[in-house]
C-alpha cells in the first residue's frame, strides 16, 4: 500500500492493530481449547480409573526360556573329591599299631574292633584289586572306592595291594602306600591284614564308619 497522506498512515496502523488483535484472540482461543481438553481427559481418567491393555488373543503366548539347571549335586561331589584328596607325602607309621601286620584303628576305636576284624566277624561286602596299577591310578581308585562304599552304607571292604613278588627287588610298592592313604580317609575306622584265605599279606580288610544317604 502506497502512503500518500497522513490518512493513509492511520489506515495502515489500524490494519496492523487489527491483525495483532486477531492473532491474540486466536491464541487465547487455542489455549482455552487445550485447557478444556486437558480438563476433560483428567475427568475421564478419574472416572475410569487405571487402564490396562487388553491382551491380543491373536498372538501366541510363548513361555519364557528357563535358565539351564545347575548341577548342584555334581558340584558338591567335585568339592568332596577335593576335600577328600589323599597325599603320597603323608607318613602314617606313627599311627599304626606296633604289631607284625601294622594294623590301624582310629582314636576312640577299641582294640576289640581289630580283634573282630582279624577273626573275620564282619562279612566282606566289596573288594578292590589294585594289582597292575601305578601309584597315582591306585590312589585315585582307592579314594573313589572308599567314597562310593561309604555313600552306599557298606562297612567292610577288602583292598588287595599285592605282595610285590613281581616288583623290582620283590618289594611291595603299594603295600605301605595303601596304609598311608587309608589312614587319611575320614571314613576309615580301622584296618588289619587279611586272613590267609582272604589274601594274607597281600590284602587289607577295612572297616568304614556307618554311612549312606
C-alpha positions in Angstrom: 0.0 0.0 0.0 1.4 3.3 -1.1 1.3 6.1 1.6 0.4 9.5 0.2 -1.1 11.2 3.2 -1.4 11.1 6.9 -4.8 9.4 6.4 -3.2 6.5 4.6 -0.7 6.1 7.6 -3.5 5.9 10.1 -5.2 3.2 8.0 -2.0 1.2 7.9 -1.6 1.5 11.7 -5.2 0.4 12.2 -4.7 -2.6 10.0 -1.7 -3.7 11.9 -3.5 -3.3 15.2 -6.5 -5.3 14.0 -4.2 -8.1 12.8 -2.4 -8.2 16.1 -5.7 -8.3 18.0 -7.0 -11.1 15.8 -3.8 -13.2 16.4 -4.1 -12.6 20.1 -7.7 -13.7 20.1 -6.8 -16.9 18.1 -4.0 -17.8 20.6 -6.4 -17.2 23.5 -9.0 -19.5 21.8 -6.4 -22.2 21.3 -5.2 -22.1 24.9 -8.8 -22.3 26.1 -9.5 -25.3 23.9 -6.3 -27.0 25.1 -7.3 -26.3 28.7 -10.8 -27.8 28.2 -9.4 -30.9 26.6 -7.0 -31.4 29.5 -9.8 -31.0 32.0 -12.0 -33.5 30.1 -9.1 -36.0 30.0 -8.4 -35.7 33.7 -12.1 -36.1 34.4 -12.2 -39.3 32.3 -9.2 -40.8 34.0 -10.6 -40.0 37.4 -13.9 -41.7 36.5 -12.5 -44.7 34.6 -9.6 -45.5 37.0 -6.5 -47.4 35.9 -6.5 -48.6 32.3 -4.8 -51.9 31.3 -4.1 -53.1 27.8 -6.4 -55.9 26.7 -4.2 -58.9 25.6 -4.4 -59.6 21.9 -5.8 -63.2 21.7 -4.5 -63.5 18.2 -0.9 -63.6 19.5 0.7 -66.8 20.8 1.8 -66.7 24.4 5.3 -68.0 24.4 6.9 -69.3 27.7 10.0 -67.5 28.8 13.1 -69.6 28.3 14.1 -71.2 31.6 17.7 -70.9 32.8 19.8 -74.0 32.4 19.7 -76.3 35.5 22.7 -76.1 37.8 24.3 -79.4 38.5 24.5 -78.7 42.3 25.0 -82.4 43.2 27.9 -82.7 40.8 29.4 -79.5 42.2 29.1 -81.0 45.8 30.6 -84.2 44.7 33.5 -82.4 43.0 34.0 -80.3 46.1 34.0 -83.5 48.2 36.7 -85.0 46.0 38.9 -82.0 46.7 38.3 -82.2 50.4 38.9 -86.0 50.5 42.2 -85.8 48.5 44.9 -88.0 49.9 48.6 -87.4 49.7 51.6 -89.6 49.0 53.7 -87.4 51.3 51.7 -88.4 54.4 53.6 -90.7 56.8 51.2 -92.9 58.8 53.8 -95.1 60.5 53.3 -93.4 63.9 49.6 -94.0 63.8 49.8 -97.8 63.1 49.6 -100.5 65.7 53.0 -101.9 66.7 52.1 -105.4 65.7 53.6 -107.6 62.9 50.9 -106.6 60.5 50.9 -102.8 61.2 47.1 -102.6 61.6 45.3 -99.4 62.3 42.4 -98.1 64.4 41.2 -94.5 64.6 41.5 -92.8 68.0 38.4 -93.8 70.1 38.0 -97.2 68.4 38.5 -100.1 70.8 41.1 -102.8 70.4 38.3 -105.3 70.2 37.4 -103.9 66.7 40.8 -105.0 65.4 40.3 -108.4 67.0 36.9 -108.9 65.4 38.3 -107.8 62.0 41.1 -110.4 62.3 38.7 -113.1 63.1 36.5 -112.3 60.1 33.4 -111.4 62.2 32.5 -108.7 59.6 31.5 -110.1 56.3 33.5 -108.6 53.4 30.9 -106.7 51.2 33.1 -105.4 48.5 36.6 -105.7 47.1 39.1 -103.5 45.2 42.1 -105.1 43.4 44.9 -102.6 42.8 47.2 -105.2 41.0 48.9 -103.7 38.0 48.0 -100.1 38.7 50.6 -97.3 39.0 50.7 -95.3 42.2 48.6 -92.3 41.0 45.9 -94.6 39.5 45.9 -96.8 42.6 45.5 -93.8 44.9 42.6 -92.4 42.8 40.9 -95.8 42.6 41.1 -96.3 46.3 39.8 -92.9 47.1 36.8 -93.3 44.9 36.2 -96.9 46.1 36.1 -95.7 49.8 33.9 -92.8 49.0 31.3 -94.8 47.0 31.2 -97.6 49.6 30.6 -95.1 52.3 27.7 -93.4 50.4 26.1 -96.8 49.9 26.3 -97.7 53.6 28.9 -100.5 53.0 31.0 -101.2 56.1 33.6 -103.9 55.4 35.9 -103.9 52.4 38.9 -105.8 51.2 41.7 -103.9 49.4 44.2 -106.1 47.5 47.5 -104.4 47.1 49.6 -107.4 46.3 52.7 -108.9 47.9 55.2 -107.3 45.5 56.5 -110.6 44.2 56.7 -109.2 40.6 58.1 -105.9 41.6 61.8 -105.0 41.3 63.6 -106.4 44.3 60.3 -108.1 45.2 59.4 -105.0 47.3 55.6 -104.4 47.7 55.4 -100.9 46.3 51.7 -100.4 47.1 51.6 -102.1 50.5 52.9 -99.2 52.5 51.2 -96.5 50.3 47.8 -98.1 50.7 48.1 -98.0 54.5 49.2 -94.3 54.4 46.2 -93.5 52.1 43.7 -95.3 54.2 44.7 -93.5 57.4 44.0 -90.2 55.7 40.4 -91.2 54.8 37.9 -89.9 57.4 35.5 -92.8 56.6 38.0 -95.4 57.7 37.7 -96.6 61.3 40.2 -99.5 61.2 42.0 -102.0 59.0 44.0 -105.2 59.5 46.0 -107.5 57.3 43.6 -110.0 55.7 43.4 -113.6 56.9 45.3 -116.1 54.7 42.1 -117.2 53.0 41.3 -113.6 52.2 44.7 -112.7 50.7 47.0 -112.7 53.7 49.9 -110.2 53.4 48.7 -109.1 50.0 45.4 -107.5 51.2 43.8 -105.5 53.9 40.4 -105.7 55.5 39.0 -102.2 56.1 36.1 -101.2 58.3 34.3 -97.9 57.5 32.0 -95.7 59.5 28.3 -96.2 59.0 27.4 -94.0 56.0 24.7 -93.9 53.4 22.1 -91.3 52.5 
